[in-house]
Each structure stands twice: as structure tokens, then as C-alpha cells.
Amino acid sequence: MILGFSIALIFFSVMMVILVLLHKGKGGGLSDMFGGGMSSTGGGSAVAERNLDRITIFMGVGWFVCIIVLSLLMKAKNG
């Protein structure tokens, strides 16, 4: 069980790094490569940013849950 949550933690960690890099900052971000940098009158880039925000929040919650569960499992194993 600890191994499974450790693998999930690695997955969530890598995904968080990728998703944070994709976010648009002050001067743009890697999301510009995927059309997020186009400042057109359409709301396509805003929708993409909102979806990216939602996915990032979901991955962050998953990362946090993995940390808590792993700490509880390790405490139960050693205690």
C-alpha cells in the first residue's frame, strides 16, 4: 500500500511541475506554445486557462492527500 501511494505521489509531483510550467505568468508561459498566448477577442485562451487551473487544483489536492496518507501509513508501520 505504501508503494502504491509512493508511486501516486511521484505521478502527482511530476504532473504538478508540468502544469505549473504550463500556466501563463506575467510574460506568458509554456502555455503560449499551445495557443494560450494568442490574445484574440475569442474566449478560447481564457477557457484553456480556467481548465488548466482546475486540473492543477485537482492534482494539488491529490498530491496533498497522498502526502497525508503516506505519513499516516508510515507512522502506523513504525509505531
Biotite code that builds the C-alpha atoms (Angstrom):
import biotite.structure as struc

atoms = struc.array([
    struc.Atom([0.000, 0.000, 0.000], chain_id="A", res_id=1, res_name="MET", atom_name="CA", element="C"),
    struc.Atom([2.886, 2.325, 0.794], chain_id="A", res_id=2, res_name="ILE", atom_name="CA", element="C"),
    struc.Atom([4.414, 1.529, -2.599], chain_id="A", res_id=3, res_name="LEU", atom_name="CA", element="C"),
    struc.Atom([1.176, 2.410, -4.386], chain_id="A", res_id=4, res_name="GLY", atom_name="CA", element="C"),
    struc.Atom([0.858, 5.766, -2.662], chain_id="A", res_id=5, res_name="PHE", atom_name="CA", element="C"),
    struc.Atom([4.554, 6.470, -3.268], chain_id="A", res_id=6, res_name="SER", atom_name="CA", element="C"),
    struc.Atom([4.078, 5.897, -6.997], chain_id="A", res_id=7, res_name="ILE", atom_name="CA", element="C"),
    struc.Atom([0.961, 8.089, -6.949], chain_id="A", res_id=8, res_name="ALA", atom_name="CA", element="C"),
    struc.Atom([2.940, 10.799, -5.144], chain_id="A", res_id=9, res_name="LEU", atom_name="CA", element="C"),
    struc.Atom([5.650, 10.716, -7.807], chain_id="A", res_id=10, res_name="ILE", atom_name="CA", element="C"),
    struc.Atom([2.988, 10.952, -10.531], chain_id="A", res_id=11, res_name="PHE", atom_name="CA", element="C"),
    struc.Atom([1.225, 13.881, -8.849], chain_id="A", res_id=12, res_name="PHE", atom_name="CA", element="C"),
    struc.Atom([4.558, 15.640, -8.250], chain_id="A", res_id=13, res_name="SER", atom_name="CA", element="C"),
    struc.Atom([5.627, 15.382, -11.892], chain_id="A", res_id=14, res_name="VAL", atom_name="CA", element="C"),
    struc.Atom([2.200, 16.478, -13.092], chain_id="A", res_id=15, res_name="MET", atom_name="CA", element="C"),
    struc.Atom([2.250, 19.476, -10.741], chain_id="A", res_id=16, res_name="MET", atom_name="CA", element="C"),
    struc.Atom([5.601, 20.623, -12.128], chain_id="A", res_id=17, res_name="VAL", atom_name="CA", element="C"),
    struc.Atom([4.352, 20.283, -15.708], chain_id="A", res_id=18, res_name="ILE", atom_name="CA", element="C"),
    struc.Atom([1.050, 22.026, -15.004], chain_id="A", res_id=19, res_name="LEU", atom_name="CA", element="C"),
    struc.Atom([2.660, 24.927, -13.145], chain_id="A", res_id=20, res_name="VAL", atom_name="CA", element="C"),
    struc.Atom([5.060, 25.435, -16.045], chain_id="A", res_id=21, res_name="LEU", atom_name="CA", element="C"),
    struc.Atom([2.135, 25.485, -18.458], chain_id="A", res_id=22, res_name="LEU", atom_name="CA", element="C"),
    struc.Atom([0.441, 28.339, -16.604], chain_id="A", res_id=23, res_name="HIS", atom_name="CA", element="C"),
    struc.Atom([0.601, 31.783, -18.060], chain_id="A", res_id=24, res_name="LYS", atom_name="CA", element="C"),
    struc.Atom([2.630, 34.182, -15.976], chain_id="A", res_id=25, res_name="GLY", atom_name="CA", element="C"),
    struc.Atom([3.269, 37.882, -16.416], chain_id="A", res_id=26, res_name="LYS", atom_name="CA", element="C"),
    struc.Atom([5.219, 37.379, -19.612], chain_id="A", res_id=27, res_name="GLY", atom_name="CA", element="C"),
    struc.Atom([3.428, 34.261, -20.765], chain_id="A", res_id=28, res_name="GLY", atom_name="CA", element="C"),
    struc.Atom([4.438, 30.715, -20.107], chain_id="A", res_id=29, res_name="GLY", atom_name="CA", element="C"),
    struc.Atom([4.784, 27.413, -21.813], chain_id="A", res_id=30, res_name="LEU", atom_name="CA", element="C"),
    struc.Atom([1.035, 27.609, -22.393], chain_id="A", res_id=31, res_name="SER", atom_name="CA", element="C"),
    struc.Atom([1.884, 30.022, -25.230], chain_id="A", res_id=32, res_name="ASP", atom_name="CA", element="C"),
    struc.Atom([3.071, 27.023, -27.204], chain_id="A", res_id=33, res_name="MET", atom_name="CA", element="C"),
    struc.Atom([-0.439, 25.573, -27.111], chain_id="A", res_id=34, res_name="PHE", atom_name="CA", element="C"),
    struc.Atom([-2.346, 28.687, -28.130], chain_id="A", res_id=35, res_name="GLY", atom_name="CA", element="C"),
    struc.Atom([-2.705, 30.247, -24.694], chain_id="A", res_id=36, res_name="GLY", atom_name="CA", element="C"),
    struc.Atom([-0.610, 33.231, -25.745], chain_id="A", res_id=37, res_name="GLY", atom_name="CA", element="C"),
    struc.Atom([-2.888, 34.331, -28.544], chain_id="A", res_id=38, res_name="MET", atom_name="CA", element="C"),
    struc.Atom([-4.716, 37.401, -27.404], chain_id="A", res_id=39, res_name="SER", atom_name="CA", element="C"),
    struc.Atom([-7.696, 37.153, -29.690], chain_id="A", res_id=40, res_name="SER", atom_name="CA", element="C"),
    struc.Atom([-11.128, 38.510, -28.973], chain_id="A", res_id=41, res_name="THR", atom_name="CA", element="C"),
    struc.Atom([-12.445, 34.978, -28.537], chain_id="A", res_id=42, res_name="GLY", atom_name="CA", element="C"),
    struc.Atom([-12.531, 33.396, -25.112], chain_id="A", res_id=43, res_name="GLY", atom_name="CA", element="C"),
    struc.Atom([-10.599, 30.282, -26.139], chain_id="A", res_id=44, res_name="GLY", atom_name="CA", element="C"),
    struc.Atom([-7.442, 31.075, -24.193], chain_id="A", res_id=45, res_name="SER", atom_name="CA", element="C"),
    struc.Atom([-9.434, 32.092, -21.115], chain_id="A", res_id=46, res_name="ALA", atom_name="CA", element="C"),
    struc.Atom([-11.278, 28.777, -21.205], chain_id="A", res_id=47, res_name="VAL", atom_name="CA", element="C"),
    struc.Atom([-7.998, 26.912, -21.592], chain_id="A", res_id=48, res_name="ALA", atom_name="CA", element="C"),
    struc.Atom([-6.520, 28.761, -18.603], chain_id="A", res_id=49, res_name="GLU", atom_name="CA", element="C"),
    struc.Atom([-9.580, 28.007, -16.477], chain_id="A", res_id=50, res_name="ARG", atom_name="CA", element="C"),
    struc.Atom([-9.394, 24.322, -17.369], chain_id="A", res_id=51, res_name="ASN", atom_name="CA", element="C"),
    struc.Atom([-5.663, 24.332, -16.631], chain_id="A", res_id=52, res_name="LEU", atom_name="CA", element="C"),
    struc.Atom([-6.418, 25.928, -13.257], chain_id="A", res_id=53, res_name="ASP", atom_name="CA", element="C"),
    struc.Atom([-8.988, 23.247, -12.454], chain_id="A", res_id=54, res_name="ARG", atom_name="CA", element="C"),
    struc.Atom([-6.650, 20.415, -13.429], chain_id="A", res_id=55, res_name="ILE", atom_name="CA", element="C"),
    struc.Atom([-3.836, 21.970, -11.379], chain_id="A", res_id=56, res_name="THR", atom_name="CA", element="C"),
    struc.Atom([-6.086, 22.282, -8.321], chain_id="A", res_id=57, res_name="ILE", atom_name="CA", element="C"),
    struc.Atom([-7.208, 18.662, -8.718], chain_id="A", res_id=58, res_name="PHE", atom_name="CA", element="C"),
    struc.Atom([-3.586, 17.480, -8.962], chain_id="A", res_id=59, res_name="MET", atom_name="CA", element="C"),
    struc.Atom([-2.623, 19.614, -5.961], chain_id="A", res_id=60, res_name="GLY", atom_name="CA", element="C"),
    struc.Atom([-5.389, 18.086, -3.846], chain_id="A", res_id=61, res_name="VAL", atom_name="CA", element="C"),
    struc.Atom([-4.318, 14.602, -4.958], chain_id="A", res_id=62, res_name="GLY", atom_name="CA", element="C"),
    struc.Atom([-0.702, 15.418, -4.078], chain_id="A", res_id=63, res_name="TRP", atom_name="CA", element="C"),
    struc.Atom([-1.739, 16.678, -0.636], chain_id="A", res_id=64, res_name="PHE", atom_name="CA", element="C"),
    struc.Atom([-3.899, 13.590, 0.043], chain_id="A", res_id=65, res_name="VAL", atom_name="CA", element="C"),
    struc.Atom([-1.003, 11.300, -0.941], chain_id="A", res_id=66, res_name="CYS", atom_name="CA", element="C"),
    struc.Atom([1.304, 13.127, 1.482], chain_id="A", res_id=67, res_name="ILE", atom_name="CA", element="C"),
    struc.Atom([-1.178, 12.786, 4.362], chain_id="A", res_id=68, res_name="ILE", atom_name="CA", element="C"),
    struc.Atom([-1.976, 9.109, 3.665], chain_id="A", res_id=69, res_name="VAL", atom_name="CA", element="C"),
    struc.Atom([1.708, 8.218, 3.310], chain_id="A", res_id=70, res_name="LEU", atom_name="CA", element="C"),
    struc.Atom([2.584, 9.933, 6.571], chain_id="A", res_id=71, res_name="SER", atom_name="CA", element="C"),
    struc.Atom([-0.218, 8.087, 8.386], chain_id="A", res_id=72, res_name="LEU", atom_name="CA", element="C"),
    struc.Atom([0.813, 4.747, 6.859], chain_id="A", res_id=73, res_name="LEU", atom_name="CA", element="C"),
    struc.Atom([4.456, 5.261, 7.790], chain_id="A", res_id=74, res_name="MET", atom_name="CA", element="C"),
    struc.Atom([3.506, 6.319, 11.315], chain_id="A", res_id=75, res_name="LYS", atom_name="CA", element="C"),
    struc.Atom([1.329, 3.201, 11.731], chain_id="A", res_id=76, res_name="ALA", atom_name="CA", element="C"),
    struc.Atom([4.087, 0.985, 10.347], chain_id="A", res_id=77, res_name="LYS", atom_name="CA", element="C"),
    struc.Atom([6.790, 2.374, 12.642], chain_id="A", res_id=78, res_name="ASN", atom_name="CA", element="C"),
    struc.Atom([4.614, 2.971, 15.675], chain_id="A", res_id=79, res_name="GLY", atom_name="CA", element="C"),
])
